[in-house]
């Protein structure tokens, strides 16, 4: 693997320019960063540039690294990711990281859209109404996760024994997973990455790895997404995610 050549090719594809050689105040650090991410990581595994960039946007949204989020929003557009798919990738972080951080990411994303002449607001992605959001969410949730959450939190005091599972279904699945744009398989795969990047959510990482497998991602694709996220979230969070789901991701070798 010629990682310097790979880095040059990938950098041009994503950003339309050349990687650092000796420019700037910290050229040595930038050479390490660019050659590792764009010369090695981007060429390891089966995911295409579109999905890799959506993985990157997810981690940068979670981490609130907004300057880099702007750069990779632009990179998404360069490799043909639709504005709607970028939007959905950011929007679906809200149930996991909260509204304020998601709003920060939306502002950064919209700034890049405006710079690229993309008219805002984008076409609506809504598919549910106030009357249908719960049932639509349940239709997505149940085949993959069953009634586990409702049963697990039945011990809560009234009214939270009913409210907490309802919010997960109507808000987490109904308001977001029903939207146009990303398919169910892509949403689950990005959720695995999101939870891994968040840290301290290994129980949920494991559950969503199982969900990603059920919705059509392969073991290799899940590992590839997590490894691609590693330079942005750090090695410990990669290892935490891999270790908590080892039995689900381990390949049977003859």
N, C-alpha and C positions, 0 to 999 in steps of 0.2 A: 504493500500500500504506500503510494507516494502522497503523504498527507499534505505536503506543501502544494502540490498540484491540485489535489482534491479541494483544498481550502480555497484556492484561487477560483476554481470553477464554481463551487457552491456559493461563495461570497458574491460573485458576479450575478449568479442566478437570483439570489435572494435580495441583494442590495444594489445591484447595478454598478458596483465599483470594485476596487481592489482591496485586499486585506492589508493590515499594517505591516510595514517592513521596519522602518526606523523613525516613523513619524510620531509626534506627540511627546508628552512628558514621561510616559511609561511604556515605551515600545516593547520591552521584553515581556512584560505582563500580557500585553495585547497579543503578542505572537503566540504565547502559551495558550491563551483563551481561544483565539481564532483557529489555530491549527488543531486543537483538541476537539472543539465543537464542530467546526465546519470541515475539518480534514479527516476526522476519525468517526465521531459519534454519528454524524449525518450519513455516513456510509455503512453503518453497522445495522443490520436488520432489514426488514421488508417494507416498512412504512414509507409512503411516498412523501414528497415535499409538502403537499397540502396538509396531510395529517400531522406531520412533524411540526409544521408551523402552528397548527391549532393546539397541539400539545404545549408548545412554547408559550403561546398566548395565554393558555390556562394557567401555567405556573407563574408567569409574570403578573397576571391578575391577582392570584392568591398572595404573592409576595409583595404586591403593590410597588413593583419596580417599574414605574410609569415611563421613564425615558426609554427603557428597553422595550416596553410594551408598544410605544409609538413606532419604534424601528421595526418591530416584528409585525405590527399591523400593516405597515407599508409593504413588508416582505410578503405577507399573505396575499395582498393585492397583486404583487408582481408575479406570483406563481399561480394566479388564477382562482384563488379562494374568493367566493362571492362575499360582498359586504354583509349579506344576511347571515351567512354561516359564521363570519367573524363575530357579528352581533350576538348570535345565539350562544357561541362559546363563552362570551363574557357574561351574558345575562344569566346563564345557568349556574354561574358561581354563587349567585346571591343567597340561596338557601344554606350554603356552606360557610361563606365568609361574611355574610351580612350585607345589608343594603349600602351603608356608607362606603365601604371599600369597593363595592361593585360600581357605585356611582363615580368614584374616582377613575376606575378603569374605563367606564363608558365615556367620560369626558376626554380622556386621552385618545380613545378609539375614534370618537367623533371629530376630534381635531384633525386626525390623519385623513378621515373621510372628506372633510371640508377642503383640506389641502389638495386632495385628488379630484376635486370637482364632483363629489358624490352628493346628491341632493338629500337633505335630511328634513324630516324624519324618513327612514326607510319605509317601504311598504309594510303594512301590518303583518305580523307573524301569528296573530291570535287565532286559535281554533276553538276556543271554549267560551262559554258565557257564565254568568254568575250561577245559573241553574245547572250547568253541565260540568263544571270544573271538577267537582268531587268524583263523579262517576267516571269521567274521562281519565282522571288520574288513577283511579282504582283499576281501570282496565289495563293500564300500563304496569302498575305496581304488582298486582296480584299474581300474574303468571310467573314473574321473576322472583318475588319476595314473599308471596303468600300473605298470611295474616299475622306474621311474627311480631310486628311492632305493636299491634293492638293487644295481643296476648301478653307481651313483655311488660307493658306499662299499665296493665289493668289494676295494679296496686296503687296508682296515684289517687290522691283525694279528688272528690267531685269538685268541679267539673273537668279537671285536667285528665282524668282517666279516659275520657272521650275526646277532649279537645286536642291533646298532643298527637294521637294517631291521626285525627282528622286533619290537622294542619299539615302533617307530613304528606298525606295523600292529596289534599286539595291544593296546597301551596307548592310543595316540593315536586310532585308529579303532575298535578293538574295545571298549575299556572305556567310551568316551564317545560316539562318533557312532552307536552302535547303540541308545542309550537312548531310552526313550519321551519324548514331548514335542515338541521342535522337530523339524521336518522337515529333510531333507538340504539343501534349498535355503536355509532359514533359517540352518542351522548354517554353511554355507559363506559366506554373506554376512556373518555376524557374525565369522567367522574372519578375513575380509579386514580388517574394522575393528580387530579385536584386534591383528593383526600390524602394521597401520599405527600404532596407538597405542603399540605396544611400542617402535618405532623401531629402526633398524639391521637390519631384517629385510626389506629390499626384495626380495630374491630370493624369499623366501617370499610376500610380498605379491603379486608378479606371478603366482606359481604358483597362488595361491588366487583371484586375480581370474579366471584361466582356469577354475579349478574352479567358481567361482560362476556363470560364464556357462554352463558345461556342465550345471549342476544347475538351471538355469531362471531365474536372475536376469537382468534386462536391464542394459544398459550404464547407463541412466539410474538404475536402482535402486542399482547399485553406487556410482556417483558421488554419489547422494543420501545414501547411508549414510555415505560418507566425509566429505562436506560437513557432515552433521549431527554427526559426531564432532568436527569441527574446533574448536568452542569449548571442548571438554573436553581435547583433546590438543594443540592449537596449530596454527597455519598451516604451519610448516615440515614437520610430519609429514603433513599433507594434501598438500602439494606433492610431497613425496618419494613418496607412494603414487601420486599421479596421474602423475607423471613416469615412474616405473618401469613403469607399465602403460599408457602413452599409446597404443601401437599396438593394444592390446586394447580400449580404451575409446573411442577416437576415432570420432566419428560421420562417416559418409560424407555429404558435403553436395553437392547438385547446383549 
